[in-house]
């Protein structure tokens, strides 16, 4: 696909700029627990302000019932944090259907776009209302680019000038390094709960990668597909044949694949459950236990896969890393990848839980790039077109 239209080529002084950002941040009792997505948007916002533009920011937050206001999903906490980060007041726009003047050099935040009918339905009427606010459109919500929503897809098509923000530019460029600018050996590490979430990714990357590590809940479907014991671990019966196909294709292509050789397991899915280690050899994994983390043998083998890799992509934790007893595999793997990055490898961390894990491990600043959009990145790496990108290029 073509290179993205860059904001650096735009004439911005005195102009009104609509910026679709991704401020879908986690909240707990009205407080932001991780502001990474807000901070990631700052370079674009600050560039626009310094160029003398009037900046209107638009985002969704959570999943309120569309067209209904819900104070639990208001962007007011985001506004407060943004004011702290920018060091200036942030204007508040309550209703996108009531256009008001915007002042150059000022930034404004629109209330949660999903409070208004038509966002997720890609409604042209909502897009038309939003278009009256601005002269220029900037797409900087990478985490939402895979959604054909009004502020992501229909709106930019109405604007004569549309550009990618700096975050989207960076996300796009880094994704290309995993698709077309690969240095071998190329290691892909996938985890998380569901095989079905990662199948398109695996099918598209399998011909390109050299080494593949599969962990997390999804690994137990692969182990089951090989006839190995998994006890009462999480698995997807309807994905067993798909898992077999992936393993057969990997063998046909001569790829090195690592599945868990052992797991840290528990008899119940509880934070305080007693962890025990079992291998997945026939007769050795108890039927009444479930795997909740990769075990020491698997971790040692995974370390050997990391060593020497020149390109590394990691998406999905190796276990229930939120619980102390079952986070060793995920955090140690993060440390191994960070160490290899220090030696010159390129590492891309695939957003969401994986980004949270490298933060927890204290090595986030040692990775080459941490994506802000797990779902969008997976679709891009799976070879799908993203509606938000297509709209920018149309």
N, C-alpha and C positions, 0 to 999 in steps of 0.2 A: 504494500500500500504506500501511497505517496507520503512525503514528509509533511508534518503538521504545519499549518499556518502560524507563524511565530508572532507573538505580541511585540517583539522588538521592532517590527517593521511598521507598527501602527502609529498614526498621529493621534495623540490623546489629550492634549491640553484643552481644557474647557469642555470636554466631551463627557457624556453620561455613559458609564460602562456597567453593564449587567454582568456579574460574575457568579456563575453556578459553582458553589464550593461544596465540600462534603464535611459538614459539621455534625455528622451523626455520631456523637461521642457518648460514651457510657456515663450515666448519671446514677448517683446513689443519694437518696434523700435530698434531691435538688442540687447536689454538688457534682461537678465533673471529676471523675476518677482517673481519666487519661485524656490529656489535651493534645495528643500527638497530631491529630487531624487538623486542629486549629493552627498549631504552630507550622504545619506543612504548607498552609495557605498563605502565610505571612509574606514570603518573597513576592508573590504576585500582587497582593494588596498594597504592599509598600511601594512597589515599582509604579503602580497606577497612581497612587497618591503623590509621589514625587514628580510624576509627569504632569500633574495638575488636573487629573480627571476627577469627576464625581463618581464614587464607587458604590454600587448597590449590590450587596451580597445576598444570595439566596441558597437555602439548604433545606433538607428535610431532617427530622430527628425522630427516630423510633417508628412505630407503626400505629399511629392513632387512626381511628375510623375516619376515612377520607371525608372531607367536608365538614368535620366537627372539631371544634376547639377542645383541647384537653390540656389543662395547665401542667400536667405531668410531662408533657412533651413540648412545652414552650421553649423557644430559643433564648429566653431572657438570661439564663445562666451562661450561655455561650456569649451573649452580648457583654456581660460583665467581665468574663475572662478575656475577651478580645480587646476591651478597653485597657485592661492591664498590660496586655502584650504590646499593643500599639502605642500606649502612652497618650491617648487622645480619646475624646468622647466618640461614641458610636451612635448615630441616629437610629431611631426605631420606626419601622414601617409596619403598621398594624394590618393594613388591607391593600392587597395588590391591585384592587379594582378602583382605588381612589388615588389617582396620580397627583403627586405633589412635587414642587421644585426641588432639585438636588444641587447642592453647592459644590463647586470645584474644590478639591483638596480635602473633602469630607468623605467619610465612609458611613454607610447606612446598612442596617440588617433588616431583612424582611422576616416577619414571623413565619414559623414552620410552614413550608409550602404545601404540605399535606393537610393542613387545616382547611384548604380551599378545594372545591370540587374540580376534578378533572386532571390532577397531576399524574396519577398512576395510569390513567386512561389515555394519556397523551392527547388531551383535549385541545383542539385548535383554538377554542374560545379563550381558554386560560392562557395559552401561548400568546394570543393576540393582545390580551390585556397586559401581559408582562412586557411585550415588545414596545408598548407605548412609553415605558420608563426610560429607554436607553437608545443610544446611537450605535453602540458597539457591544458585541457579546463575547465573553471569555468563558470557555469551558475549563474549569480547574477541579472538577469533582470526579477524580479518577474512580473512586469507589462506587460511583453511580453510572458510569459510562455504559455499562452493559444493560441498563434499563431504558426502554423506549418510553420515557416519561416526558411530560410537556416541557419542563424546564431544561431537559437534557437533549431532546430530539426535535420536537415541533418548533420550539422557540428559536434555536439558532438558524433553522431553515428560513425563518422570516426576516432575519437580520442581514443587511448588506455586508457588514463587516463582522467577521467571527474569527476568533483566534484561540489557540490552546494556551492555557496558563502555564506557568513555569513548572508546577507540580506535574501536570499531565505530560508536558514535554519530557520531564525526567523519567516518569514512569514508562512512557513509550520507549524512550531510548534504552532504558535498562532491560525492558522486556525483549527488545531486539537482540540484545547480547545473548539471550537464552535461545533465540530462534535462528539467528543468521550470523552472529559474530562469535561463534563458539571456539574456545580454546580447550583442547582435550588434554587429559581425561575430563569428561563432563559427568558430574555426579548429580543425580536428582534424589532427594529425600522426601518421601510423602508419608503423612500420618493423618491423624484425625479419625473421626468415627466411621464414615461411610465410604465404601468402595465406589458406590454410584456417583458420588460427588467428584471423584478423581479419574473416572474412566476416560472421558474425552481427553483430559490432559495426558494421561499415560499413553493413550493410543497415538497422540500427535508427537510426543517427545521421545517415544521409545526408539525410533530410527536414529535420533540425533544423539542420545545419551550413550555413555559407556558403562556407567555404574548406577544401580538403582537400589535404594534402601527403602523398604516398606515397613512401617511401624504403626503404632496406635491401634485403635479399635478395628480399623479396616484390615489390618494384617491377619486377623483371625479368620476372615473369610478365605484368604489366600492359603492359610495353613490347612483349613478344612478341605479346601479344594485339592490339597495334596494328600489327604487322608491322615493327617496328623491330629493328635488330640488337642482340644482347646477347652475342655471342661464346659463351663457355662459362660464363657467369654462372649462378648458381643460379636455377632456375625449376621450376614445378610443372605438368607437362603436363595433369594432370586438373583444373586450376583455370583454364585459359585462358578457357573460356566463361563461367565465373563472373566473371572479371575484366572481360570484355567487357560483361557485364550491368551491373556496377557503373558502368562508364564511360558506358554508354548512359543509365542512370538518372540519373546526375549531370548529363549534358547535358540530359536532358529536364526536370530540375528547375532548371536554370540555375545549377548550382554551379560555382565555380572550382576546378579540379583541376590540381595540379602533379605531374608525373612527372619522373624524372631526365632532364635534357637532356644531361648529360655525367656520366661516372663516373671516379673514380680507380680504375684497374684494374691487374692484375698477371697474369703468365703462369702463376703457380702460387699455390696457397693456402698461403703461408708468411709468417711474421712479417717475415722479412728480404727478401721479394720487392721488386723495384724497382717503385715506383709510377709509372704513366703515365696521363695524362688523355686520354680519347677522348670524342667526342660520340656520341650514338645516332642520328645522321642516317644514312640509307642509304649503305652503302659506307664508313663512317668508323670503325666499331668492329670491330677485328680478330677473326676467328673463334677465335683461340687465346688470347684474354685474357678475364678475368672481372672484373666490377665488384665492388669491395670498399668503396666509399664514394661519396657523391655528390660531383660535381665542382664547380668554382668557379662555373660558369654556373648550376647548379642551386641552389647555396647563395645566390647573389645573388637569384634568383627567390623562394626560400623566405623570405628576409629580407623581401621586399616583401609576402608573404602574412602574415607575423607582424606587420608594422607596421600599427597601427590596429586590430588584433583586440582585442576586449574579453573574450572567453572563449576559453581555449586549453586543449586536451587533447592530451597527447603520450604515446604508448605505442609503444616500439620504437626502437632506435638506427638511424641512417642508414647504418651500415656496421660493419665489424669494429673497433669503437672500442677493443678491448683491445690492439690493435697500433698503435704510434705512427704509422706511415705512413698508416694508414687511419682515423684518429679525427677529423680536422679538421672534417668535415661535422657530426658529432654534437656535438662540443664547441662549435663556433661557433653551431650552432642553439640549444644550451642557453643560451649567452650572449645571443643575440637574444631568446629568450623571457623570460629574467630581466630584460633591459632594458625590455621591454614591460610586464612585471609591475610594475616600479618606476614606470611611468607611470600605473598604475591598472588594468591588465588583471588578470583572474583566471586563474591557471594551475594546472592539476592535472597532476601527473606520475604516470604509470601504473606505478609499482613496478618491481621486478626490475632488468633491465639499464638501463632508462631512469633509474631512481633512482641506480644506480651511475654512470651517465654524468654526471648533473648534479652529483654529489659530485665526480667527477674534474675537472669543469670549474670547481669551486669556487663554484658559484652555488646550491647546494641551499637555503641559508637565504634566498634571494631569491625562491623560488617560493611561490605561495599555499599549496599543499598537495602533499605527496608521499605517495602511497598505499603501503601495506605489502603489498598483495595484488594482483599482476598478474592472475592467472587469475580470481579472484573479482570483481575490478573489471570485467574484460572481460565476464563473464557478466551482471553487474548492468546494465552499460551496453548490453548486447545485448538487454535486455528480459526476461531469464530470472529466475525466482524462485530464490533461494538457499536451500537446505535449512536452513542454520543460522539464517537470518532467519525463515523460516516457522515453525521450531520455537519460536523466542522469542515469536512472536505467537499460537501455537496455544492 
